[in-house]
């Protein structure tokens, strides 16, 4: 196909679409013409990209379509179907996409946490640097457990949610550096390992797990997801594959933003468990069971929902007409 001849043949339609896109109001017949020209131009672009992908022509037609799309969607409203599609397809696919990063971060976190706990518990000089014997005893006997009941449940849940959201944002927003997610994960793993060591050396390890596990299973998983999403963004910069680096970063950035939105809900559930379940009078077995069910629901949603959406041919990224057309790259 001769791209130049094709452009000459269809230029009047593209110019008319550009003209209609700039008008503030359209009559009924003009609206019908606008939709018809938009659809025809989108078909033209697909034809060009398939048969004669001239970069300048692709860019020019893409810009016309982008302007028309902006004109067409300025009054788009969020509907029940778009919300349902987000939770049924987009979000589970985004979580599913970073699942192995999540597992990798989880393993690294547990290794750091356990090694820190063992090293701290077996070295009295390290414990001494944390605090005096009286301070450590007070922490094990009172401070650790009172932390969960010091404030009203609703206030405490809100504080927990905001604190964990801040940590997750740090890991995701700083992901492109590769360094920030690693530091966030290390600092939190080392802090939990140090607390475990103090509780162990003062015969309070059972209290530690009874208070940590109910909310910690889902809460820490959310941090793992954030760290994994941040590192996936960094990896897109290092190894973009068949995409250009700008394309890889744009795609991973959009998916990471979806993950961040989903983590708001995950952390809200974890905060509710920590605020209302952990300090409650329920038996510790029931508390841990509630936390385990919440974690199982997340992984079921991610693995089953993500696989289903993938088999249906969906993608976690935006459609091309929403994300923006890209130039073909050899």
N, C-alpha and C positions, 0 to 999 in steps of 0.2 A: 504494500500500500504506500502511495506517495503522500507523505504527511503534509507537504505543502499544498498539494491539490485538495486534500481532505479539508484542510483548514480554510482554504478559499471557498469551498462549497458550503461550509457550515458557519462561516464567520457571521453572516447576517443574523442567524438564530442566537449565537453567543452574544452579539451586540445587543439584541433585543432583550435577552435575559438580564444582561448587565443594566440596561436602562430600567427595566421593571423593578430590579432589586433596589434601585436608588429612590424609587417613589415612596412617599410616606403612606399613601393610601392607594388601593387598587379597586377598580369596579369588579363586579361579578365576572364578566367575560375576561377581564385582564387577569384576575386570580386564576381562572381556568388555564389561560394561556401561560401564566407564570409556572404553574405546576407542570404543564405539558413540556415546556421548554427546559425546566430543571431536569425532568426525567430523561429527555432526549440528550441533553448535554452530558449527563452522567453516563449514558450509554456511549456517547462519543468518546468520553475520556477512557472508558474501559476498552474501546476499540483501539484507540491510539496506543495505550499502554501494552496491549497484546500484540499488535501488528507492526507498529512503528514508533517505539518509545522515544520520541525526540524530547530531550529534557526541557527545552524552552517551551515547547508546545504543551507538554504535560503540566508544567508550572503555570502557564497562562490560563489554561482551562480549569485547573484546580482552584486558582484564585477566583475565577468567575463563579464556580460552584460554591466556594466558601462564602463569598458575599451573599449569594442567593440563599444559602442555607441559614446564614445568620438572620437574614430578612424573614425567612420562613419560620424560624424557631424562636423569635423574640418573645412571643407570647405563650411559649410552651409551658404547660402546667404539669406538676408532678401528679401522676395518676396512681390509682391502686395497682394497675398492671406494672408500672415502672418500679414501684416499691417491691411488688411481689417478685419481679424479675431480678432485682438486686439481691434479695435474700435467698432466692431459689437457685440462682445461677452465678451472678457476678461475685458475690462475697465468698461462697464456698470454693469457687475456682481460684480466687486470689489466695485464700488460705492454703488450698491444695498445692498451688504452684510453689510455695515456700516451705512445704512440709519437711523436705530433707534438710533444708537450712535450719528449720526449727529443731529437728532431732539432733543435728550436729551441735547446735548451740547448747541444747539440753545436756548432751554427754559432756561437753567441755565444762559446763557449769557444775555438774555433779563431781567431776574429777577435781576441779579447783576447790569446791566446797569441802569434800571429804578429806583431801590432802591437807587443807588448811586446818580443819578440825583436828586431825591426827597430830599434825606438827605442833599446833598450839597446846593441845592437851598433854603432850609428852615432853614439853619443854617449859619447866616452871619459870624460867627467865622471860619467856615470851608472855606468859600470863601476867607476870609482875609488871610488864610494860603496859598492859591494858588497864590495870588498876590494883589497888591494895587488896589484901585478902578480905578485909571487911567490906570493901566495895563490891568485890566479886560475889561474896556470900549474899549481900543484900540484893544484888542483881538476880541471882539464882533463886532466892527465897521469895522475893516480893516484886521487884521491878519488872521482870520479864512477864509475869502473869498479869500484873496490874495494868500493864500497857493496854490490854484488850478490854478492860472494864473501867478505865479512868474517865471516859467520856460517854455521853448518851449514845445509844446504838446508831441513830440516824446521823448524828454529827460525826461519829467515828467512821462510819461507812463513807461519808463524803470526803473526809480527810484522807482515808486510805485510797479512795479512787483518784483524787487529785494528785497524790504523791506518786502512785504507780503510773498514772498517765504522764506525769512529768518524766519519769524514767524511760517510759516507752517512746516518748517524743524525742528524747535525747538520742536513743539508739537508732531511731528511724531517720530523723533529720540529719544526724551526723554520719549516716551510713555511707555516704559517698566517700568519706575520708578513709574508711576501713578501720581507723584507729578508735573512733568514738564508741562504736558498738562493743569492741573488744574490752575497752576500759569499763564500760557500764556493766558488762557481764562479770568481769573480774572483780570489780569493787563489791557488787552485790553478793557474789558467791563467797568471797572472802569474809564479808560481814556476817553472813549466815553461818559459815564454818566457824568463825570466832565465837559466836553465840552458842553454837552447839558444844564447843570445847568447854566453855565456862559452865554450862549446864551439866555436862558429863562429869567434870572434876568436882562438882558439888552435888552429885547424886540427883540431878534433876533432868536427866535425858528423857525420861518418860513424859515429863511435863512439857518438854520442848516439842516432842513429836505430837502430843495431844493437842497443842495449841497451834502448831505450824501447819499440820497436814490438812485440816478441814478447808481452809481457804487457800493454803499455799500451793496445792496441786494445780488449781486453775490460775491463780495469780502468777506463779512463776512461769507457767506455760505461756501466758500472755507476754511476759518479758522475753521468753525464748523466741516467740514469734516476732517480736519487735526487733530483737537482735538479728534474727535470721533474715528478716526483710531488709534491714539496713545493709547487711553483708551482701545480699543478693544484688543490691543496687551498686555496691562497690565492685562486685565481680563483673557486672555488665560493663563497667568502665574499663576493667582490665581485659576481659575476654568477651567482646561483643558478638563473636561468632560471624555469621554471614551478614549481619547488620552493620551499618556505620555506628560509631560510638554515640553520635547524637541520637540516632534512631533507637539504639539499645537503651540509652539513659531515659529517653522520653517514654518508651514502653514500660520499662521497669519502674519509672517514677510514677506513672499513672496507676500501675498495679499496687505499688507500695502505698499510695494514697488511699486506695480501697482497703488495704490491710489495716492502715491506721484508723480508718473509720470503723471497721469491724472491731478493732481492739477496744474502742470506747465502750462497746456493749459488753465485751468479754470482761473487761476490768470492772464494769458496773456490777456484773453478777458476782465476781470475786469479792468486790468491796462489800456487797450486801451480805455475803456469807461471813466475811470477817467481822462485819459490824453487828450482825444479828445472831449468827449461829455459833461462832467460836466462843464468845463470852456467855452464851446461854447456859441454862441448867441441864441441857440434854446430856445423855450419856456420851462419853467420848467416842464410843463405837459408832453411834448414830451420826455424830458430827462428821467423823471421817467418811462415813458412808455417803453423806450428803455431798461432801467435796469430791468424792470419787465419781458419783453420778454426774455432777456438773462437768468434770473432766471428760468422762465417757461421752457425754452429749456433744461436747465440742469436737472430739475426734470423730465421732460418728457423722456429725454434720459436715466436717471437712472432708473426710475420706469418701464416705458414701455420696454426699452431695457433689463433691468435686468430680468424682469418677463419672457420676451420672451426667453432669453437665458436659464433661469432656466427650463422652460417648455420643451426646446429642449434637456435637459439632460446635458448641459455644466456645467463646474465648473470654478470659478475664479482662482483656483489654477492651477499649472502646472500639466500636466499628470504625472503619476507615473514613466514612463520611463525617464522623464526629471527632475522631482523633486528628484528622488532617491527612491529606494525601502526601505521599513521599515520592521523590524522584527515583526512578529505577537506577540501581547501582550494579555494575558488573563486578 
